[in-house]
Amino acid sequence: MTHPSISARSLPAAAPSEMDVDARGISRFLDALDSNPCIEPHSLMVLRGGHTVAEGWWFPYGPDRVHLLYSLSKSFTATAAALAYGDGLLDLDAPVISYFPEFADDITDPRSRGILVRHIAAMASGHLEEQIVAAHRTDRVEPVRGFLLNPPERDPGTVFTYNQPNTYTLAAIVSKVTGRHLDDYLRERLYEPLGIGEALWTEQTPGRVMGFSGLHTTTDAIARLGQLYLNGGVWQGERLLPERWVREATRRQVETSHRSPAPAESPDWQLGYGFQFWMARHGYRGDGAYGQFCLVLPEKDAVVAITAATERMQDVLDAAWEHLLPALGAKGSLEADSELADRLTGLALPAVIGAVTPSSGAPAWTAARFTPAGQEEPATGASLATSPDGTWTLTLDDPSGARLAVPLGLGGWAVTEGTDDIPPLAASAAWDTDGATLRATVQFLETPHRLDASLTLRDRHLLTSWSTAPLRRTSLLDQRAPR
């Protein structure tokens, strides 16, 4: 479901030193992100005392661009549940099956019938493995029924398992008790009061959002959600969320340390889970695959919102605790404020560097058809074209049969706004030193995903790979927010 976007009202801003933030610590955090080859940062916002003290986007990403949040979507779903709870429509201690009486005769297992709302909110349904595939296999039409027909191996509430149908079912309950599409309900009750602009959900089944993933929204929206929880559910003097829900959502409801295969490598995932929020070494957070973060730090009166593309999410948190945390509540300086402000306006992802013309000349390249050198690559074929003004376009075919035409920025970035035929993207390319291989990178600007491509004229080979692979296998044309 889509809506006309509303204009987000700007959060109050202040220089870091005005809010007792040492800008040098934020600069050191930026250094840590930029120097780590495994982290591709896309955006950062730091709030203290309800004021934005730092914000920046790595070009070609920008402040008005929505970004796929992956599992950080869960924290928004939990907030919808909080609103329904506050309206008296949702009971934490009610059995999940009580909200689906039409399934009551089918769900006979005592453990399935014993799953409470608080259990699915806390990822504690009692299942020992992820159930998303099993739920859909059991019932392709109604995943909630499929989920409940697969009984937990343990008593509900006793064990944590990161399990997508828990959140999907929570979202389904909210839609059912409110009689509203979750997006409509959130828009009226959360987005508009908070001044959140565009927020777009992917639907799992017609009329029902994924809930556990699929929300595309701005970094600003992440920051506002974090500030609402930091304020205990109050926004500009108005209580939006019940105090009890916020308190329960942001404390440990279930242990998580037993579920990680490498606890020493992920200490911030070992400290428990609330209602769709992780507990952390400092404060608590919502997070999503590949580095989407909403860090809430009550002891520092601060919120940190981050979007990125990385498989090393712990590295991001380690850098935040080492550099950002000590800067919050520390004495700053006007000089450091100014240096940070200049840096934040100039953030950019590196473009592909090399020759801007091929050694063999345009006709040889545009007459070639490039085919994959390996198996199961993101693209099944490619071709190049050039226009009279010197613009080069790379066309990629994918396994679904879709064809994506990508204008290339040679030695820089070419940004293409989305149309019906192409998602919002930015592309950079250059030929290597001998002019015989074209290297290109394509940023899908509403996602954390980048596609890298290499085309070699000699053997007409094509190599493509994802820097972070989409978790849902869809067409290249679908790497965008739903419209």
C-alpha positions in Angstrom: 0.0 0.0 0.0 1.4 3.4 -0.9 0.6 6.9 0.2 1.5 10.4 -0.8 4.6 11.3 1.2 4.3 14.0 4.0 7.0 16.5 4.5 9.1 15.6 7.5 9.6 18.5 10.0 13.2 19.1 10.8 14.4 18.0 14.2 15.9 20.8 16.3 19.6 21.0 15.6 22.6 22.2 17.7 26.3 22.3 17.4 27.9 19.3 19.2 29.6 21.5 21.8 26.3 23.1 22.7 25.0 19.7 23.8 28.2 18.6 25.5 29.4 16.4 22.7 33.0 16.3 21.6 32.9 16.5 17.8 36.3 14.9 17.7 34.8 11.6 18.9 32.3 11.7 16.0 35.2 12.4 13.6 37.1 9.4 15.0 33.9 7.2 14.5 33.8 8.4 10.9 37.5 7.5 10.5 36.8 4.0 11.9 33.9 3.4 9.4 35.8 4.8 6.4 39.0 2.9 7.2 37.3 -0.5 7.6 37.1 -2.2 4.1 34.3 -4.4 5.3 32.0 -1.4 6.1 30.3 0.7 3.5 28.5 3.5 5.4 25.5 5.2 3.9 24.2 7.6 6.6 24.7 8.7 10.2 22.6 10.9 12.6 23.6 11.6 16.2 21.0 13.1 18.6 21.6 14.3 22.1 19.1 16.0 24.4 16.6 15.8 21.5 18.8 17.8 19.2 20.6 16.7 16.1 24.3 17.3 16.7 25.6 15.5 13.6 24.2 14.2 10.4 25.7 13.1 7.1 25.1 10.9 4.1 27.7 9.3 1.9 27.0 10.5 -1.6 25.2 9.1 -3.7 23.0 8.5 -0.7 21.1 11.5 0.6 18.7 12.6 3.4 15.5 12.3 1.5 16.2 8.8 0.2 14.4 5.9 1.8 16.5 2.9 2.7 15.6 -0.7 3.3 15.8 -1.4 7.0 15.5 -5.2 7.0 14.9 -6.3 10.6 15.0 -2.8 12.0 11.4 -2.9 10.6 10.6 -5.1 13.6 10.9 -2.2 16.0 8.3 -0.3 14.0 6.0 -3.3 14.0 6.4 -3.5 17.8 5.6 0.2 18.0 2.3 -0.5 16.2 1.6 -3.2 18.7 2.4 -0.7 21.5 -0.2 1.7 20.1 -2.8 -1.1 19.9 -1.9 -2.1 23.5 -2.5 1.5 24.5 -5.9 1.5 22.8 -6.9 -1.5 24.9 -7.1 -3.7 21.7 -4.1 -5.9 22.5 -3.4 -8.0 25.6 0.2 -9.1 26.2 -1.0 -12.1 28.2 -3.7 -13.3 25.7 -3.0 -16.5 23.7 -2.1 -15.8 20.1 -4.8 -18.3 19.0 -7.5 -16.1 20.7 -7.0 -13.5 17.9 -7.5 -16.2 15.2 -10.6 -18.2 16.4 -11.0 -19.3 12.8 -7.9 -21.5 13.3 -8.9 -22.8 16.7 -10.1 -26.2 15.6 -6.9 -26.8 13.6 -4.4 -25.8 16.3 -4.5 -28.6 18.9 -1.0 -28.8 20.2 -0.8 -27.4 23.8 2.4 -25.5 23.2 1.1 -23.8 20.1 -2.1 -22.9 22.0 0.1 -21.6 24.8 2.0 -19.0 22.8 1.1 -15.6 24.2 1.3 -12.2 22.6 4.3 -11.4 24.8 6.1 -14.5 23.6 5.9 -13.6 19.9 6.9 -10.0 20.8 10.0 -11.3 22.5 11.0 -14.0 19.9 10.2 -16.6 22.5 7.5 -18.8 20.9 9.4 -21.9 22.0 10.6 -22.9 18.6 14.3 -23.8 18.3 14.7 -22.9 14.6 13.6 -20.2 12.2 10.1 -21.1 11.0 9.5 -18.8 8.0 10.0 -21.5 5.4 8.1 -24.1 7.4 5.1 -21.7 7.9 4.8 -21.0 4.2 5.2 -24.7 3.3 2.5 -25.7 5.8 0.0 -23.0 4.6 0.9 -21.0 1.5 -2.2 -18.8 1.9 -2.1 -18.0 5.6 1.4 -18.0 7.2 0.0 -17.4 10.7 -1.9 -20.7 10.5 1.2 -22.4 9.0 3.2 -21.0 11.9 0.8 -22.2 14.6 0.5 -25.7 13.0 4.2 -26.2 13.6 4.4 -26.8 17.4 7.3 -25.4 19.4 9.9 -27.8 20.7 10.0 -26.0 24.1 7.5 -24.3 26.3 6.7 -20.8 25.1 8.6 -18.1 26.9 11.5 -20.3 27.8 13.9 -20.0 24.9 14.9 -17.3 22.3 15.0 -18.0 18.6 15.2 -15.3 16.0 12.1 -16.3 14.2 10.4 -14.2 11.5 6.8 -15.6 11.9 6.8 -14.2 15.5 6.9 -10.7 14.2 4.7 -11.4 11.2 2.0 -12.8 13.5 2.3 -9.7 15.8 1.8 -7.5 12.7 -1.2 -9.6 11.7 -2.8 -9.3 15.1 -2.4 -5.5 15.1 -4.1 -5.3 11.7 -6.9 -7.6 12.8 -7.7 -5.8 16.1 -7.5 -2.3 14.6 -9.2 -3.2 11.3 -6.5 -1.3 9.5 -3.6 -2.0 7.2 -0.5 -1.7 9.4 0.9 1.1 7.2 -2.3 3.2 7.5 -2.4 2.7 11.3 1.3 3.6 11.7 0.9 6.6 9.4 -1.9 8.1 11.5 -0.7 7.2 14.9 3.1 7.3 14.5 4.5 8.8 11.3 2.4 12.0 11.3 2.7 12.8 15.0 6.5 12.3 14.8 6.8 14.2 11.5 8.1 11.2 9.6 7.9 11.6 5.8 8.0 8.7 3.4 7.7 5.1 4.8 6.9 2.2 2.4 6.3 -1.4 3.4 6.7 -4.6 1.3 3.7 -6.8 1.7 4.1 -10.5 2.5 0.5 -11.4 1.5 -2.0 -9.0 -0.1 -3.1 -6.4 2.4 -0.6 -7.5 5.1 3.0 -6.2 5.4 5.9 -8.4 6.2 6.3 -6.8 9.6 9.7 -8.5 10.3 11.3 -6.8 7.3 10.5 -4.7 4.2 10.2 -1.2 5.6 11.9 1.5 3.5 12.2 4.8 5.3 14.7 7.6 6.0 17.5 7.8 8.5 15.6 10.7 10.0 12.7 8.3 10.7 15.0 5.9 12.5 16.3 8.8 14.7 12.8 9.9 15.5 11.7 6.4 16.5 14.7 6.1 18.8 14.0 9.5 20.4 10.4 8.5 21.1 11.6 5.5 23.0 14.3 7.5 24.8 11.6 9.9 25.9 9.6 7.0 27.4 6.9 7.1 24.7 6.4 10.9 24.9 6.8 13.2 21.9 6.7 17.0 22.3 4.8 16.7 25.5 2.2 14.2 24.2 2.2 10.5 25.3 2.1 8.3 22.2 3.1 5.0 23.6 2.1 3.4 27.0 4.9 3.8 29.6 4.6 0.2 30.6 5.1 -1.0 27.0 8.2 1.1 26.5 9.6 -0.2 29.8 8.9 -3.8 28.9 10.0 -3.5 25.3 13.4 -2.1 26.3 14.4 -4.5 29.0 15.5 -8.1 28.7 12.5 -10.5 28.3 14.5 -13.5 27.3 18.1 -14.6 27.3 19.9 -14.8 24.0 23.5 -15.9 24.8 22.7 -19.6 24.2 21.6 -19.0 20.6 24.9 -17.6 19.2 27.5 -19.9 17.7 30.3 -17.4 18.3 29.5 -15.2 21.3 33.0 -13.8 21.6 32.6 -12.3 18.1 29.2 -10.8 18.7 29.0 -9.6 22.3 26.1 -7.1 21.6 23.9 -10.0 20.6 24.4 -11.9 23.9 22.6 -9.6 26.3 19.0 -10.4 25.9 16.0 -9.4 23.8 13.0 -7.2 24.6 9.9 -6.6 22.5 11.6 -6.4 19.0 14.6 -4.6 20.5 18.1 -6.0 21.4 19.7 -5.3 24.6 23.3 -4.1 24.2 26.5 -3.3 26.1 25.2 0.2 26.2 21.5 0.9 26.1 19.4 -1.0 23.6 18.8 -1.0 19.9 16.8 -2.0 16.9 18.9 -3.4 14.0 18.6 -4.8 10.6 20.8 -6.9 8.3 23.8 -5.3 6.8 24.2 -2.5 9.3 20.8 -0.7 9.8 20.9 0.6 13.4 18.8 2.6 15.9 20.9 2.9 19.0 19.2 4.3 22.1 21.6 5.3 24.9 19.6 6.5 27.9 22.7 7.0 30.1 23.9 9.5 27.5 20.5 11.0 26.6 21.4 10.1 23.0 20.2 8.3 19.9 22.4 7.2 17.0 20.8 6.2 13.6 22.9 4.5 11.0 22.4 2.9 7.6 25.1 0.9 5.9 26.1 -2.1 3.9 28.3 -4.5 5.9 28.3 -8.1 7.1 30.4 -7.1 10.1 27.7 -5.3 12.2 29.7 -5.9 15.4 32.5 -3.8 13.9 30.1 -0.8 13.7 29.0 -1.2 17.3 32.6 -1.7 18.5 33.6 1.6 16.8 30.5 3.3 18.3 31.4 2.2 21.8 35.1 3.1 21.3 34.7 6.5 19.7 31.1 7.8 19.9 30.2 6.8 23.5 33.0 8.8 25.2 32.2 11.8 23.1 28.7 12.0 24.4 28.7 14.2 27.6 32.3 15.4 27.0 33.5 18.9 26.5 33.8 20.0 22.9 35.1 23.0 21.0 33.9 25.3 18.3 36.9 24.4 16.2 36.1 20.7 16.3 32.4 21.5 15.6 33.5 23.4 12.4 35.8 20.7 11.3 33.2 18.0 11.7 30.5 20.1 9.9 32.8 20.5 6.9 33.6 16.8 6.8 29.9 15.8 7.1 29.0 17.8 4.0 31.7 16.1 1.9 31.0 12.5 2.7 31.0 10.2 -0.4 31.6 6.7 -1.4 34.6 6.2 -3.6 34.0 6.1 -7.3 35.7 3.6 -9.6 39.0 5.0 -10.7 40.7 4.3 -14.1 40.6 5.3 -17.7 37.4 7.0 -19.0 37.8 5.6 -22.6 38.6 2.0 -23.7 41.8 1.2 -25.6 39.9 -0.7 -28.3 37.5 2.1 -29.1 33.7 2.2 -28.6 32.7 0.1 -31.7 34.4 -3.0 -30.4 32.8 -2.7 -27.0 29.3 -1.9 -28.2 29.3 -4.8 -30.7 30.2 -7.3 -28.0 27.8 -9.4 -25.9 29.2 -10.4 -22.5 28.3 -13.7 -20.9 29.0 -15.0 -17.4 32.3 -16.8 -16.7 30.7 -18.6 -13.7 27.5 -20.1 -12.5 24.6 -18.5 -10.6 25.8 -14.9 -10.9 23.4 -12.0 -10.3 23.5 -11.2 -14.1 23.2 -13.7 -16.9 24.4 -11.3 -19.6 25.4 -7.8 -20.4 26.0 -5.3 -23.2 27.3 -1.8 -23.6 26.0 1.2 -25.6 27.3 4.7 -26.0 25.5 7.8 -27.1 26.7 10.8 -29.1 27.3 12.9 -25.9 29.7 10.2 -24.7 27.4 8.6 -22.1 27.9 4.9 -21.7 25.0 2.6 -20.6 25.5 -0.9 -19.2 22.6 -3.3 -19.7 22.4 -6.2 -17.4 20.1 -9.3 -17.8 19.1 -11.3 -14.7 17.9 -14.8 -14.2 14.3 -13.7 -14.0 14.5 -12.4 -17.6 14.5 -8.8 -16.6 16.8 -6.3 -18.2 18.2 -3.3 -16.3 19.8 -0.4 -18.3 22.3 1.5 -16.1 23.8 4.8 -17.2 27.5 4.9 -16.1 29.4 7.7 -14.5 33.0 7.3 -15.8 35.4 8.1 -13.1 32.5 9.5 -11.0 28.9 8.8 -10.1 25.9 8.9 -12.4 22.7 9.1 -10.4 19.4 7.8 -12.0 16.1 8.5 -10.3 13.6 5.7 -10.3 11.1 5.2 -13.0 8.6 2.3 -13.8 11.5 0.6 -15.6 14.5 1.3 -13.4 15.0 1.5 -9.6 16.8 4.5 -8.1 20.5 3.8 -8.6 23.9 5.3 -9.0 26.7 3.8 -11.1 30.4 4.4 -11.4 32.7 2.8 -13.9 36.2 3.0 -15.5 38.4 0.9 -17.7 41.6 -0.6 -16.2 45.0 0.7 -17.1 45.3 -1.3 -20.4 41.7 -0.3 -21.4 40.7 -4.0 -21.9 38.4 -4.5 -18.8 35.5 -2.3 -17.7 34.8 -2.3 -14.0 31.5 -1.0 -12.8 29.7 -0.7 -9.5 25.9 -0.1 -9.2 24.4 1.2 -5.9 20.7 0.4 -5.5 20.0 3.6 -3.6 16.9 2.4 -1.7 18.7 -0.6 -0.4 22.0 -1.6 1.3 23.0 -3.5 -1.9 25.7 -2.9 -4.4 26.4 -4.9 -7.6 29.9 -5.1 -8.9 30.6 -6.0 -12.5 33.6 -6.7 -14.6 33.5 -7.0 -18.4 36.5 -8.2 -20.4 36.6 -7.6 -24.1 39.2 -10.2 -24.9 37.1 -13.2 -24.0 33.8 -11.3 -23.6 33.4 -12.5 -20.1 31.2 -11.0 -17.5 31.7 -11.3 -13.8 29.1 -10.0 -11.4 28.8 -10.2 -7.6 26.8 -8.6 -4.7 28.7 -6.8 -2.0 25.8 -7.7 0.2 23.3 -10.1 -1.3 19.6 -9.3 -1.2 17.9 -11.6 1.4 14.9 -11.9 -0.9 15.7 -13.3 -4.4 14.0 -10.9 -6.7 14.7 -9.3 -10.0 17.3 -6.5 -10.3 14.4 -4.2 -11.2 12.9 -5.0 -7.7 15.8 -3.6 -5.7 13.8 -0.6 -4.6 11.0 0.5 -2.2 7.5 -0.7 -3.2 5.5 2.0 -5.0 
